[in-house]
């Protein structure tokens, strides 16, 4: 399905070629993580083509700020049609970087931009599957003469077992609002769990952290974490919707191809009315998801009034559509839909996992309603 804005075509083609060459041949193997190796060679190549630089300020090699949501969404959509795990990695790094940008952390941003060779130093870990304001147990930050030290658990830190540093939330003593801190993941006072086995996006790895007086560099101002997260989340909600949209497109394309190639009862599967009806429903949902995501991305990039609400609504709606469509995608392949030889069962799991990005789906719906009421 073509991207409406022709200016995005080069980014779409780059992502398409990358997915075809680097993701499609080893999709099943990569999805075995953590029972197999992480696809670090793919991450190295993604760094080489500039995927991890998208959210940098334009003067440091990023895309134009006026286009960043549409560019990021286009790339994540295209990658997710083949394998959404890499898209999850890119979104996690984008989230950490966007928080640094919103907080005005010039030194940390420049350090990230300067690293173009060693991937684990260039990529920043982050708990991208949670909204810190909805997390009951954040670590505590204690202010000392030479900075801050953090103590306590941080759950499901994506890329925490791979990257050299992470952006994590913590509450400073005697404050109600949380702050963000950048920590060194190689610090000896930090304990990492083994890789957490997830339902989907298994090559988008996460670990749980236990901090024991780990030094942390304050990101921006004390108590401003919620503000930085909110200002970052509009772009990121659209990016999450784009991942779900891409998963839907991949599921529809495979279902359509399969039903045109296979026959039953003396006719192609697509010739049967019930099959055609299911495909038609998937096709409509794919188009609705595509248009919804594109409109939300444009609204965010143009900083339109209530663009944050548009982004939240797009994420919640498209992610639900993806769960429904991938269920039909499995059914249309029959028994083959549950086999790892095809991509449908992975897309089904990935769609469920994507629903959790930036917080759990039911809470995101409630937060959307609260935003409407408070507006």
N, C-alpha and C positions, 0 to 999 in steps of 0.2 A: 504494500500500500504506500503510495507516494506521499512524501511530506509536502504540505501545502506551500510552505515558504521555500522557494528555490535557493535562497541563500544558505539553507541548511544542507543542501544536497551533498557538498563535499564531506561534511561530517558524517552524514548517513552512509555515504559510500565507503569512507574509511572504516567505520564500525562494521559495515556489512562484510567487507573483505577480511577484516580481522577475525570476525566471528566464523566465517567460512573456513579460514585457514588454521586458526589457532584453537577454536572452541569446538566446532562440530566434530572433528575426527576423534577427539578424546573425551567427549561429553560424559559417557558412562564411567570411564576411568577416573576422571576428575571428581565425579560425584561420590566416589567411594571414600573420600576423606571423611573422618580421620583414620579410617582403616587402610588408607593408602597415602602416598605423599601429596602435599599441597602443590598445586600447579604454579610453582614459583617461576618457572620459565615463562609462563604466560604473563605473570605479573611484571616480569622484567621487560617483556616486549610491549606491554601496555604502557609502561613508563617511557619506553623508547619512542612510541608514537605520540606521546603527549597527552594521554588520557588523564593522567593525574595532575596535569597543569591547568585544566579547564577553569577551575574556580579561583585561580590566582588573579590578583589585580592585573589589568591589561599591561601595565608598564613592566611587569615581571614575567610576561609570557602567557598570561591567560587570555581568554576570549574577551571581546567587548562586553562591559558590564550590562549594556542595554540588550544583549542577546544571550546572556549566560544561561538563563533558565531554559530557553528553547534549544540551545546547543546541547546542554547536558541531557535534557529530556530526549532529544533525538538520538543521541548516542546510546543511552540506556535502553530506550525502546528497541533499537535495532539489535543490540547485543542480546537482549532478553528473549528475542524471538528464537535464538539458538540455545543459549544457556544464561540464565539470569544471575548465576553466582558471581561472575565478574562484575556485573552491574551493581550488585550489592556491595562489593568491595569499593567500587568507585563512588557510590553514594556515601558510604561511611567516611571515606577520606574527604569528600566534598563537604560533609557535615562538619567535621573537625576544622577544616580550613575556613569554612564560612563563619563559624563561631569566632575564629581568630580575626577574620576580616572585620566582622561587626564590632569586635572589641578593640580594634585598632592596634593589634599586636604586631607592629611593623617588623620588629627584630625576628620574631618567630616565623613570620610569613617569609621574610627574605631568606632565612635559613632553609626553609622548605623549598623555596624556588631555586636555591643554589645547588641542591642535591639532585643531580640528573643521572647518576650512575648506579648508586647502591639503593635498590628499591626499598628495603626495609627501613632505611633512613629517610627516604623521600615520602613514604606513606605514613599517615598519622592514624592511630587507632582511636576508637570512640565507641561508647555504648549506644549505637545508632538504632537499636530496637526498643528504646525506652524514652519516655519523656521524664526528665528528672523531677518535675513537680508532682508526678504520679508515683514516684518511687519512695517506698516507705523507709528504706534504710540507706541513706547516703553516708559516705564517710565524713568524719569531722576534721576540720582544718584548724590547727593551732598556730597562732601568729607568734613568731620568735624574732629575735633581734636581726637575724640575717634572712628572714623570709617566712615561709609557712611549712608545716609538716602535716601530712594527712594520715589518718588512722581509721581503718574500717574496711568493709567489703565494697567492691564495685562489681556488680554482676553483668555477665554477658557483654564483655568488652570485645567488639568485633575487631579483628586483626591484632588483638592483644598478645597473641603468641607469636606474631610475625614481626610487627613493627618495633622500632626502637623507642618510640615515645607515644604518649596518648594524651588526649584531652578528656578530662573526667570532671564530673560535678562533685562538690563537697560543700558542707555547711560550716562556715566559720563560727567559732564559739561565740555565744550570746547573740547571734543573728538568726533571723527567721528565714530569710531568702538565701538560696544557694548561690555559689560562685563556681566558675570553671577554673581548673588548674591544668597546667601541662606537666606531666611527670615522666621520668626516665624509667622505661620498662626493664632496664637492666639493673636497677638498683637492688642491692642485696636484701633490703628490708621489705621487699615486695615478693609475695608468693603467688604463683600462677597455678591454676588448676590445669588438668589436661584439657584437650579440646572438647568443647561441649557438643554432643551429637544433636543436630537439629533435624526438624522434619524436612525442610527444604533448604535450598541455597547452601548445601553442605561445604562447597568450596569457598564459601564466604565465612571463614572460621572465627570462632569466638572462644574466649576463656573467661573464667571468673578470677578476680584479683582480690587479694587480702593485703591491705596496706598497714605497715607498722612504723609510724613516724617517717614516712617517705617524703622527702622534700618535693615541694610543688611550686611552680612559678605561676603566680596569679595571672589569669587571663582577663585583662581589662580592669574593671573596678569591683570592689567588694560588693557582694549582694546583687550583682547585676546579671547573674546567670540566666534568670528567667527572661529578661529583656533580650539578651543575645540569642537565646534559643528561639524566642518568638519571631525576632527579625530574620532569623535564618530559615525558619521552618516553612515559609511560603514557597521558596524555591525548592526546598527539599520534599515537601508534600507533592509538588508537581512531578518531581523526579521519581518519587515512589509510585505515583499514578502511571508514569511512563513505563516503568518496569512491568507493572501489571498489564498495561496495554500491549506491550511487546510479547508477554507470555500468551496472551489471548491470540494474537496474530499468529504466533508459531503453532499454537494448538489448532487453530482453524486451518492453516495451510496444510498441516499434516493430515488432518481429518479429511479435507477435500481431496488431497492426492490419493489417500488410501481408498476412499469410496469410489474414485474414478478408475482405479486400477484393479479392484477386486470385484468379482461377480458372485451372485447367489440367485438360485432359481431361474437361471437363464438370462439374467440381465445384470448390468452394473449395479453395485450397491446404491449409487447415487440415483438410480432410476426408481427406487422404492420411495413411496410418498413420505413415510415416517422419517427415513434418513434425510430426505430432502428438506423436510420441515425442521429437523434439528440443525442442519447446516445453515438454513436460512436464519434461524434464530441466532446462531453463533455469528454469522456475517453481520447482522444488524447490531449486535452487541459490540463487535469489533469496531464498527464505524462510529458508534456512539462514544466508545471509549477513546478512540483516536481524536474525535472532534472535541470532546470534553477536555482532554489533556492539552491539546493544542491551544484551545481558548484560554485555559487557566495559565499556561505558560506565557502567552502573549500578555495577559492581564498583569502578571507579576513583573515581567520585564518592562512593561510600560508604567508600572507603579500606579495602576488604576485604583480608584476608591474601592475598598472592600476586596482587594485582590487576595488578601490572606484568607478570607472566607471562601473565595472561589477555589483556592488551592486546597483547602481542607475538604471541601465538598467533593472536588475532583478525586482526591485520594480515596476517600471513603467509598464513593460510588464505583469508581473503576476497579478498585480492589475486590469489591463484592461481585461485580460482573465477571472478573477473572476467575473467581472461585466457581461460579456457575458454569462458565464456558468450558473450563478445563474438565469439569465433571462430564459434560456432554462429549468433549473430545475423547475421553477415555472410552465412553460407551460406544461411540461410533467405530472404534477399532475392535470392539468385542474383546475377546480374551487377550489379543495382542496389546490392547491398551494398557494392560498391567505389567507388560514385560519391559525390561530395561533396554531391550534392543531398539525400542522406539522412545521418543521423548515425552510421550503423553503423561506417563505416571510421574515423571520428574516435574513437569509443568504443573500438574495438579498439586504436588507438594510445595513447589516454589510459590504458587499463588497464595496458598495458606500462609506461608512464611512472610511474604511481602506485606500481608495485612498487618503485621506487627511492627513494621518500620515506624519509628517516631512515636511509638506507644500502641497499646492494645486497641483493637478496632472499636469495641463498645465505648471505651473511654474517649476515643476520638470523636465519636458521634455526640456524646454528651458535651464535650468541650466545644464542638461546633455550635450546639444549641446555646450554650452559655455565651459564646461570642456574639451570637445574634441578639440575645437578650441584653447583654451589656453594651451593644452598639448604640 
